[in-house]
C-alpha cells in the first residue's frame, strides 16, 4: 500500500490513460534539446528546431498524448531500451518520504510524445540507493518487459538483493517479479540487464565484505526464479557500472571495470551465460589505481558495411600518460581493439561516455566534460563508416547547464539516435533531457 505522502503526489495510471493533473501539467515544462545542426533534424521536427537557440522549451498542453508528466521533471536515475520503432523508458524519482518511485513510459515517435506513466510496484522489495551510474534497469522482448533494481539490504553501501517487476502486456500493467536470493551481508550492485533468446540476463558486482566479483544470472521467459549465479571474473572494481549486450550472432558480451589493472574488462559467452571467456582488456592502458573511479563505459555491436562483425566501445582511463576517454573498435569479436581519443584536448578528470550503432553503419558517441565555469556539458560525435573515422565534437546541452551521464540509443526503424542525460537545475533538482539526433549522410 502506498504511503500517504506518495498517494498525495502520485496517481496510479495505465499507459494511454489521461493524467489527472491538468493544473500541474499546464505549468510543467519539458526541455527538448535539439541538435545544433539543421541537417540532424528530421523533417517533422523542423517546427521545433531553432537555429538561434540551442535548447527549446515546450510548454505542455493538457492533451494526454503530448504530456511530459510532472513526475519526470525530477528524475534522479533512468534506463532506456529500444525495440523496433519504440523506445522504452524507466525513470526513478525520489519521494518526499525518502524512498524511490519507479515509472515506465514509451514513445513510438522518437520521443516527441509519451504514453501516460505507469508506476511500477516496488513494495515487495523497496529500492536501495540509486543514482546516475547506478541506475535501475529495463529490458524488453516484444510485449515482455522487466524492470530490475538493487533492493535495500545489509551489504556494502546498504546493498541488498536484486528485485524485479514484470509486464506481459507491453508495459500497460506490472506485477512483482522474481528476485535474487537475499544473503546476509551481500550487496548486488551496478546491475546491467539485457534480453536474449528466450530469457532475460543480468550481470552485477557481487559485494561481500571487501571482495568484489562480476556475476551473471538468467531468467527464462515465464520462469519464477533466476538461474544460480555464475562467476565471470572473481576480482573486479567495486563501483563502476557494467554493460551487457547481445551481438547479431547471439553471443553475449559484457564490459566492466577490472582491478589490477583498472582497465575495462571484456568477457564473452557463446552459450547463454553457461560459460564465459575473459578477453584482453578493452583499451589496455595498464592503469594501476588503488580505488574506484566510478566510471564505466559504453558498448555497441553490429556489422560493418561489408557484413563483418563489429564491436564499438567507449572507455575512460586515469593513466597519467593516457588520461582521457577513448573510442575502441574491434573486428575480431573483442580479442583486440583499435583505439582513438573521443575528442582532442579534453580536460583531465573523469568522463562518462556511451556509444550506439545503427544497422546502416552510422555510429554516434556521447560524453560529458567540464565547460568554462565548471559545469559539465554533453557532447556528441558521429561516424558514417562504422566507427573508423569520427567527425568533430558538437555540444548537445545548452551552454552553462550542468549535464551528466549521457546515454545513447539506436533507433534503426527511424534511422536516428536518441541521446538522454540528466541535468541539474539551479535549484539543485535533477531533470531528464532528451535529444533526437538524425545522422549526417
URNORSUL-V127016 format. One line per field, one symbol per residue. phi: phi as a letter, one per 20 degrees, with the letter a starting at -180 (. if undefined). burial: 1 if it has 24 or more other ideal C-beta (glycine too) atoms within 12 Angstrom, else 0. A space follows every 10 residues. Layout:
phi->???
burial->???
This chain:
phi->.ffgffffdd dfbdgnefde bgffffdecd eeeeffdffe efgfegfeec fecfddedff eefgfdfdgf gffcfdbabc bcbmedddcd cdcfdfenec ddccbbcdcl nfbcfffdee fcffagfefc bgncefdccc bmeecbdcbe ffadeglmfc ffcbcccdcm nfcccgdfdf ffcfmdddcl fccbdcfmae cbdbeedcmd ecceccbcdf gnfdbefgfd eecfbcfebd fdcccdefen fdccdbeecl eeeefbcccd clnfbccfef feneeledbe qcfmcebdbb crcffenegc ccbccccdgf ecgqdcddbc dcmnfbcecb gfaelfffof cecbbbcefe nfcbccadbf dfnofeddcb cccdcmnfcd fffceeefgn edeblfccce dffdlbdcdc bdceefened cecccfceff e
burial->0000010011 1010100010 1000100101 1111110001 1100100110 0001110101 0001011111 1111111111 1110011111 1111100011 1111111111 1111111111 1100111111 1111111111 1001111111 1110111011 1111111001 1011001111 0000011111 1111110011 1111111100 0111111110 1000010011 1110011111 1111111000 1111111110 1111111110 0110010111 1111101010 0111111111 1111000011 1111111100 0001111111 1011001011 1110010001 1111111111 1111111110 0000011111 1110011001 1011111100 1111111111 1101011111 1111000001 1111111111 0
